[in-house]
Amino acid sequence: WDKVSASPELFDEETDSEMLLPDAVGKKHQELAADVAKVLGGACLSSLFRLTGANYSLKLENIVGMVARDRMLNDLIIDFCLRLNCSSLGDCYAMNSFALSLSYTKTPDIRISSMHYVVMPVHLPPIHWGISASRWVRCPVSGKRLASRNPPLQGIIIVRLSYQQDVPSMTPRCAARPIEPPWKMLTTRLAKFIRDWHTATMSLVDHPVEESSVWLEGPKQPDGTSCGVLCIAQAYAILKDSSRFVRAVISRDDVAVMRLRVMWMIIMQPDESTTSNKVAEAVQSTDVELIATITTQRPQ
C-alpha cells in the first residue's frame, strides 16, 4: 500500500486522507490497512458492526470476499455505506433497498423540509450497478444520473429537497431506454412516497411538479466489478455537493483505495458485537441484577 499514490475523494475526510502530501499518501493507505488487519485478526465471521446512530448492522461474513478484492458489492454493503453517509451529514434520509417493493411505506415523522436529500438503492436488470440522482426543489433543477455502458441491475436514487423558492418541482425519472419501464415504476413509487411525506408534514404547501433530467457521462469504471464502489463514491460526492467525481478518470488503484476505505469505515465503527463481548455483556448484566437483589433485600 505504501507504493500506491492514488487518493480518490471517497471517505477522504473521514479517514484523514484529505489533501495529503504525495509522500504521505501511501503511508496513510498502509495505516488504514494495518487498522483493518488488526480488527479482522480479533473478529469472527459472525461479528456484527453496528452503524453509530442508526438501527443498522453488518456481519463480517457479508463483507469478506466482497469489499477487499474485486468482487461486486452486495446490497448490504451499499445500504450500510449510504446510511453511513446520511447519518454523518445529518440532513439526509436513507431508505431501505426494498422499501418501495412493499405495498405501503410509512413516511418519517420528521418534517420533510429539514432534509436535503433522500437516498434509496434500487434493483434493475441485468447485472450491474448504476446510480440515479433526482432533485426535489422549489426552482427548476434537472435530475442527474451516472451513465454506464450497460443498463443497471441495482442503483441508487438520490432526491434533493429544497424549500426556499416559490414553486416546488421534482425530477423523479431518468433512465436508460432499455430499462425505461422498471425505472419509471420505481421513480413513480418514489414520487408518491415523497408526496405522501410532504402531505404528512407540510400539508399547507403545494406538492412538487415534475421537471426534466440530464445524463452524467462519467466517470467510467476501469473493470467489470467496481460499479458498486463507484456508486458509493458518486453518492458520497453528490451528498456533499461535489462535482469533482463526475470529471475524474478512475484507475484500478483508485478503486483499490476506495475499497480499502469502505472496509475501514465499516469495521472501525465503535459498536462491534462478537461472541466474546456478548458473553461479557450477559455476565455483567447478571452481576448487576445480583447486586441489585442483594442490596434491596431487608436484613432479617
C-alpha positions as CSV (number, residue, x, y, z in Angstrom):
1,W,0.0,0.0,0.0
2,D,2.8,2.4,0.6
3,K,3.6,2.4,-3.1
4,V,0.0,3.4,-4.1
5,S,-0.2,7.1,-4.8
6,A,-3.9,7.2,-5.8
7,S,-6.1,9.4,-3.4
8,P,-9.8,9.4,-4.5
9,E,-12.5,11.6,-3.0
10,L,-14.5,8.8,-1.3
11,F,-14.2,9.0,2.5
12,D,-11.1,11.1,2.3
13,E,-12.2,13.4,5.1
14,E,-13.4,10.6,7.3
15,T,-10.1,8.7,7.0
16,D,-7.9,11.8,7.5
17,S,-6.7,11.3,3.9
18,E,-7.8,14.7,2.6
19,M,-5.1,17.0,1.0
20,L,-2.1,14.8,1.9
21,L,1.3,15.5,0.5
22,P,2.3,13.0,-2.2
23,D,4.9,11.2,0.1
24,A,2.2,10.8,2.8
25,V,-0.5,9.2,0.7
26,G,1.0,5.7,0.6
27,K,1.7,5.8,4.3
28,K,-1.9,6.7,5.1
29,H,-3.1,3.7,2.9
30,Q,-0.7,1.5,4.9
31,E,-2.0,2.8,8.2
32,L,-5.6,2.1,7.2
33,A,-4.7,-1.4,6.0
34,A,-3.0,-2.1,9.3
35,D,-6.1,-0.9,11.2
36,V,-8.3,-3.2,9.2
37,A,-5.9,-6.2,9.7
38,K,-5.8,-5.6,13.4
39,V,-9.6,-5.6,13.8
40,L,-10.1,-8.6,11.5
41,G,-7.5,-10.5,13.5
42,G,-9.7,-10.5,16.5
43,A,-13.1,-10.9,14.8
44,C,-15.0,-13.9,13.5
45,L,-17.5,-14.3,10.7
46,S,-20.4,-13.7,13.0
47,S,-19.1,-10.4,14.3
48,L,-21.5,-7.6,13.8
49,F,-20.5,-4.0,13.1
50,R,-23.3,-1.6,14.0
51,L,-23.7,1.8,12.5
52,T,-23.5,4.5,15.1
53,G,-26.7,6.5,15.5
54,A,-28.7,4.2,13.1
55,N,-30.5,0.9,13.6
56,Y,-28.4,-1.0,11.0
57,S,-25.6,-3.6,11.3
58,L,-23.5,-5.7,9.0
59,K,-22.0,-9.1,9.6
60,L,-18.4,-9.8,8.8
61,E,-19.4,-12.8,6.7
62,N,-21.2,-10.4,4.4
63,I,-18.1,-8.2,4.0
64,V,-15.3,-10.8,3.5
65,G,-14.6,-11.5,-0.2
66,M,-16.9,-8.7,-1.3
67,V,-15.0,-5.5,-0.4
68,A,-11.4,-6.3,-0.1
69,R,-10.7,-7.7,-3.6
70,D,-12.5,-7.3,-7.0
71,R,-16.0,-8.8,-6.3
72,M,-19.2,-6.9,-6.9
73,L,-20.6,-5.3,-3.8
74,N,-23.8,-6.7,-2.4
75,D,-26.9,-4.8,-1.2
76,L,-26.0,-4.9,2.4
77,I,-22.7,-3.1,1.9
78,I,-24.3,-0.5,-0.4
79,D,-27.0,0.1,2.2
80,F,-24.5,0.4,5.0
81,C,-22.4,2.9,3.2
82,L,-25.4,5.1,2.2
83,R,-26.7,5.1,5.7
84,L,-23.2,5.9,7.0
85,N,-23.1,8.9,4.6
86,C,-26.6,10.1,5.6
87,S,-26.1,9.7,9.3
88,S,-22.8,11.6,9.3
89,L,-24.3,14.5,7.3
90,G,-27.4,14.6,9.5
91,D,-29.8,16.2,6.9
92,C,-30.1,13.1,4.6
93,Y,-32.6,10.3,4.8
94,A,-31.7,6.8,3.7
95,M,-34.3,4.3,2.5
96,N,-34.0,0.6,2.5
97,S,-33.4,-1.0,-0.9
98,F,-36.7,-2.9,-0.6
99,A,-38.7,0.0,0.7
100,L,-40.7,0.6,-2.4
101,S,-41.3,-3.1,-3.1
102,L,-43.8,-3.0,-0.2
103,S,-47.4,-2.1,-0.7
104,Y,-47.1,0.7,1.9
105,T,-44.1,2.5,3.1
106,K,-44.5,4.6,6.3
107,T,-43.4,8.1,5.9
108,P,-40.9,9.6,8.5
109,D,-42.3,11.7,11.3
110,I,-39.6,14.4,10.7
111,R,-40.6,17.4,8.6
112,I,-39.5,16.8,5.0
113,S,-38.1,20.4,4.7
114,S,-35.5,19.5,7.3
115,M,-34.0,17.0,4.8
116,H,-31.7,18.0,1.9
117,Y,-31.5,14.5,0.3
118,V,-33.4,11.2,0.2
119,V,-31.2,8.2,-0.8
120,M,-32.6,4.9,-2.0
121,P,-30.8,1.9,-3.6
122,V,-32.9,0.2,-6.3
123,H,-32.8,-3.1,-8.2
124,L,-32.9,-3.4,-12.0
125,P,-31.8,-5.9,-14.7
126,P,-29.2,-7.0,-15.9
127,I,-26.2,-7.4,-13.5
128,H,-24.8,-4.0,-13.0
129,W,-24.8,-1.2,-10.5
130,G,-25.9,2.3,-11.6
131,I,-26.9,5.5,-9.9
132,S,-29.7,7.9,-10.4
133,A,-29.9,11.2,-8.6
134,S,-33.1,13.3,-8.7
135,R,-33.7,16.6,-7.1
136,W,-36.9,17.8,-5.5
137,V,-36.6,21.6,-5.4
138,R,-38.6,24.8,-5.4
139,C,-37.0,26.0,-8.6
140,P,-36.5,24.1,-11.9
141,V,-33.3,22.0,-11.5
142,S,-32.5,18.9,-13.6
143,G,-32.0,15.5,-12.1
144,K,-28.7,13.7,-12.7
145,R,-27.8,10.1,-13.4
146,L,-24.4,8.4,-13.6
147,A,-24.4,6.7,-17.0
148,S,-22.7,3.4,-17.9
149,R,-22.4,1.3,-21.0
150,N,-24.7,-1.3,-19.6
151,P,-28.1,-0.7,-18.0
152,P,-28.0,-1.1,-14.2
153,L,-29.4,-4.0,-12.2
154,Q,-29.1,-2.1,-9.0
155,G,-28.7,1.6,-8.5
156,I,-29.2,4.5,-6.1
157,I,-31.8,7.2,-6.4
158,I,-30.9,10.4,-4.7
159,V,-33.5,13.0,-4.2
160,R,-32.5,16.6,-3.4
161,L,-35.0,18.5,-1.3
162,S,-35.2,22.3,-1.1
163,Y,-37.9,24.7,0.3
164,Q,-36.6,28.2,-0.4
165,Q,-38.3,29.4,-3.6
166,D,-42.0,29.7,-4.6
167,V,-43.0,26.8,-6.9
168,P,-41.9,23.3,-5.9
169,S,-40.6,21.0,-8.6
170,M,-39.2,17.5,-8.8
171,T,-37.2,15.3,-11.2
172,P,-38.1,11.7,-10.3
173,R,-37.2,10.0,-13.5
174,C,-34.2,9.5,-15.7
175,A,-33.1,6.1,-17.1
176,A,-31.6,4.2,-19.9
177,R,-34.1,3.3,-22.7
178,P,-33.7,-0.5,-22.3
179,I,-34.9,-0.3,-18.7
180,E,-37.4,2.6,-19.0
181,P,-40.4,0.7,-17.6
182,P,-38.7,-0.5,-14.4
183,W,-37.2,2.9,-13.8
184,K,-40.5,4.6,-14.4
185,M,-42.3,2.3,-12.0
186,L,-39.7,2.8,-9.2
187,T,-39.5,6.5,-9.6
188,T,-43.3,6.8,-9.7
189,R,-43.4,5.0,-6.4
190,L,-40.7,7.2,-5.0
191,A,-42.5,10.3,-6.2
192,K,-45.6,9.0,-4.4
193,F,-43.6,8.4,-1.2
194,I,-42.2,12.0,-1.4
195,R,-45.7,13.4,-1.9
196,D,-47.1,11.4,1.0
197,W,-44.2,12.5,3.2
198,H,-44.8,16.1,2.0
199,T,-48.6,15.8,2.8
200,A,-48.0,14.3,6.2
201,T,-45.5,17.0,7.4
202,M,-46.2,20.1,5.2
203,S,-49.9,19.8,4.2
204,L,-50.3,23.6,3.6
205,V,-47.6,23.7,1.0
206,D,-48.2,22.8,-2.7
207,H,-47.0,19.4,-3.9
208,P,-43.9,19.4,-6.3
209,V,-44.3,19.1,-10.0
210,E,-42.0,17.1,-12.4
211,E,-39.1,18.5,-14.2
212,S,-36.8,17.0,-16.9
213,S,-33.5,15.3,-16.4
214,V,-29.9,15.1,-17.8
215,W,-27.2,12.5,-18.1
216,L,-23.8,12.4,-16.5
217,E,-21.4,10.6,-18.8
218,G,-18.7,9.8,-16.2
219,P,-16.7,8.5,-14.6
220,K,-16.1,5.3,-16.4
221,Q,-15.2,2.2,-14.3
222,P,-11.8,0.5,-15.1
223,D,-13.2,-3.0,-14.7
224,G,-16.4,-5.1,-14.7
225,T,-16.9,-5.4,-11.0
226,S,-16.3,-1.9,-9.5
227,C,-19.6,-0.4,-10.4
228,G,-20.9,-0.7,-6.8
229,V,-17.8,1.1,-5.5
230,L,-18.3,3.9,-8.0
231,C,-22.0,4.2,-7.0
232,I,-21.0,4.7,-3.3
233,A,-18.4,7.2,-4.4
234,Q,-20.8,9.1,-6.7
235,A,-23.4,9.2,-3.9
236,Y,-20.8,10.5,-1.5
237,A,-19.9,13.3,-3.9
238,I,-23.5,14.3,-4.6
239,L,-24.5,14.3,-0.9
240,K,-21.5,16.7,-0.3
241,D,-22.5,18.8,-3.4
242,S,-19.2,18.0,-5.1
243,S,-18.8,17.7,-8.8
244,R,-15.2,16.5,-8.9
245,F,-16.0,12.8,-9.1
246,V,-18.0,13.0,-12.4
247,R,-15.0,14.5,-14.1
248,A,-12.5,12.1,-12.6
249,V,-10.6,9.4,-14.5
250,I,-10.8,6.3,-12.3
251,S,-7.9,3.9,-12.2
252,R,-7.6,0.4,-10.7
253,D,-5.5,1.9,-7.9
254,D,-8.4,4.4,-7.2
255,V,-10.8,1.5,-6.9
256,A,-8.4,-0.4,-4.6
257,V,-8.1,2.6,-2.3
258,M,-11.9,3.2,-2.3
259,R,-12.4,-0.4,-1.4
260,L,-9.9,-0.1,1.5
261,R,-11.6,3.0,2.8
262,V,-15.1,1.3,2.6
263,M,-13.7,-1.6,4.6
264,W,-12.1,0.7,7.1
265,M,-15.3,2.8,7.5
266,I,-17.4,-0.4,8.2
267,I,-15.1,-2.3,10.6
268,M,-13.9,0.8,12.5
269,Q,-17.5,1.6,13.8
270,P,-17.2,1.8,17.6
271,D,-20.1,-0.6,18.2
272,E,-18.8,-4.1,17.4
273,S,-20.6,-7.2,18.6
274,T,-18.7,-10.5,18.8
275,T,-19.4,-13.8,20.6
276,S,-16.9,-12.9,23.4
277,N,-18.3,-9.5,24.2
278,K,-21.9,-10.8,24.0
279,V,-20.9,-13.3,26.8
280,A,-19.2,-10.5,28.7
281,E,-22.3,-8.3,28.4
282,A,-24.5,-11.2,29.7
283,V,-22.2,-11.8,32.7
284,Q,-22.1,-8.1,33.5
285,S,-25.9,-7.8,33.3
286,T,-26.3,-10.8,35.6
287,D,-23.8,-9.3,38.1
288,V,-25.8,-6.1,38.1
289,E,-29.0,-7.9,38.8
290,L,-27.5,-10.0,41.6
291,I,-26.0,-6.8,43.3
292,A,-29.4,-5.1,42.9
293,T,-31.2,-8.0,44.5
294,I,-28.7,-8.2,47.4
295,T,-28.7,-4.5,48.2
296,T,-32.5,-4.3,48.2
297,Q,-33.1,-7.3,50.5
298,R,-34.0,-6.3,54.0
299,P,-31.9,-7.7,56.9
300,Q,-33.7,-10.4,58.9
